[in-house]
Amino acid sequence: MGTDADERTFTGKWYRRIYDEAFKRMGVPLTLVTAPTARLTYIADEGNIDGQASRVFAYADAHPDQLRVDESVHNVRLVLHAFGLASQSGDPRRLEDLAAGTWRVEYRRGVAICEKTLTPVVPAELLSDVTNIEQGLKKLKAGRTDLYCDFDLAVMGILLEPSFKGETGYRQVLDLNLGLPLYPYVHKSRSELAPRLAETLRKMKAEGLVDRYQKEVVRELEAAR
């Protein structure tokens, strides 16, 4: 199974606890492979990995060889982030404000929902992408961009890392009102895993394990900083 979350990060640690337990219950050996988001899409479509840890509901529409597991692993929100105080022009209050051409906006390459949401609104010369969250956040701080689009929990996880210790200038500017459940996917060649994984995740969530794992990882990362 593949993920874009490194095992040292909040999301990486959280996913590994969730899926280690899930596949242990299923009696299926598990190896989690880490790759950048866009690269992960390619190797999954090629059938070089058997599944992916988290994608949005509509991911299957563009990737017919990927089967969505009918139980989400968790929910996220799509948020625009900034660093420091607002400029004289202020912060955008709604998505449509970005059309004014005031803000340089960036998103993580491979996060299609960001690209799809921003492209019709942000002038092309002010819209860019980066390989990973760390790059996006560092460019915000350096003043090379004004806004960075990504999932709230993904950014929170990076800000828990030691390299961002003491950083207090990052802030959420605009919630794009896209509460998104994220789902595991399996390659069609391993379709028998989909209903079993759905049922296993359903039971784990009912037991409170997914939330408990999240809180445990946050505490551990905060203590290690």
N, C-alpha and C positions, 0 to 999 in steps of 0.2 A: 504494500500500500504506500502511496506517495503523499507527501505534504510539503508545503513551502515553509513550514515552521521549523527552524533549527531546534534541536533537542535541548539547547541551553536557554531557549527563550520561554516566556510565559506560555504562549500557545503551544509550543513544541512539547514542553513538559506536561501540560494539561492533556493534550491529545494522546500522548504516549500512555498516560495513566488510564484514560478512558478506553483506548483501543487494546491496550495490553490486557485489561480486565475483560473486555468484551470477547476478544478472540480466545482468551483462556477459558471462558465459560463455554464457548462454542467448540473447544477442542481443536482449534485450527492454528498452526504455527503462523507467526506474524513477524514481518520485517518492515519497518517504516523507512522509506527512502526520502531524503530531503533534496529538493531542487527548487530553483526560482519558479514563480507561478506560471509564466509562459512556457518554460521548458517542461514543466510538469504536464501541461496540457498536451504537448507534443508526444512525450513518451507514453502517456496514458492512451492516447489515440492509436499509437503504434502497437499497443498491447504489450509493452515492455514492463508494465506494472499491472497488478491485478485490480487496483482500486485507488481511490483518493479519499483523503480524510474529510474534506469539506469543500463543497461547492454550492452555489445558489440553485434554487429550484429549476430555473430555466436553462441551466447548463446543458441538460440533456437535449434541448432543441437543436443545438448546433453540433452536438457530439453524439450521434446515434449509436455508437458502439459502447457508450457509457450508460449504465443503468443506475437510476437514482434509487437509493435505499429509502423506503417509505417511512422513515422516522428521522427527524432532524437530530443533529448532535447538540446544537445550541443555536441561539439567536444572536444576531449582531445588528448594529445600526450603522448606516453610512453617514459619515460626518466630515465636514470641512474643518481642518485644524489650522491654527496660526501660531506665530511666536511673538511674544512681546505685546505692547500696547497697540491698539488700533491706530491706523494712519489717520490723517486729517479727514480723509474721505469716509472714514468709519468702516464698519464691517458690513458685508452683505446681510440683509435680513431675510431674503428669500432667494431661491435658485435663479429666478429671472433677473435679479440685480447684476449677475455676472456678465450679462450681455453688454453692460455699459463700457466694458473694456478697461476697468479700473484696476483689476486684480490679475496677477500672474498665477495661474492655477496649475497644479500638478497632481498626478495620480500614479499609483503603482501599476506598472506594466503587467498585463494579464488579468487585472481585476476589471472584467468587462463591464460590470454594472456601473463603475465610475466613468469609464470611457463613454458608455451609452448615455449616461445622464448628463455629462458635461459637454460633449461634442456639439450638440445642437444649440448650446447657449453661449459658451465661452468663445470669443474670437480665436481663430486657429493659431494666430501668431502668439497668443498668450497661454496656450494650452500645451503641456508637455508631460512626459512620463519618465519614471525612474525604475530601476531594477528592483529595489527593495525599500522597506520602510525607513531604515536608518538613513539612506541617502535623502529621502524625501524630507525627513525631519531636520537633517543637517543643513539642507539647502534653505529651509525656512529660517533657521537661526542665522544663517549667513546673509540673509536678505536677498537671495537669488530668486526666491519665489515668495508669494504672499499667502497662498492657501494650498493645503495638501489634503487630498481626498483619500479616505481609507476607512476601514471598519474600526469602530470604536475600541473593541477589545484587542485588536491587533496592535493598534498604536499604544494602548495602555500597557500591553505586554512589553513592548520595546522600551518604554519609559521606565520600566522596572529594572532594566539591565544596568549593571555597574557603570557602563560608559555614559549613562545619562544621569548618574547620581548627582543630586544637587540642582538639577535643572528644574526651574519653576516657571519658566516663561511660556511653555507650551499650553495652549488652551483650545477648547472646542468653540468654533465660531458659529457654525450652522449645522443643525441636524436636518438632513435632507428628507426626513420623514419616510425613510425606507427601512422599516424594521424587517430584517431578513432572516428567516431560518436557514441554516446551513446544513446540508445533507452529505452523508457519505455516498460515494459512487463506487460501483464495481464494473469491471469490464464484462462485456456480454459473455465472454468465455468462462467466467466464474459466476454466472447468474444464480447458481444454487445458493450462493452466500447471501444474496440480498434479503430474502425474507427472514433468514436466521439472524442476520445482523440487526434488522429492524426490530425484531422481537426482543433481542438481547438488550439493545439500547433502551427500548421502552421500559423494560423491567429495571434497568439501572437508574433511569431517571426517576421512576416511581419510588425507588429506594433512597433517592436523594444523593446518589453517588456522584453524579456529574457535577452538581453544585458543590459538593464537599471537596472534590478534587480541585476545583477552581480555587476555593478559599485556601486550601492547603498550599498550593503552588504560590499564590500571592504572598502568604505569610513567609514561606521559605525564601522567596526572592527578596522580600523586604529585609529579612534578617541577614541576608548574605551581602547586602550593599555596604 
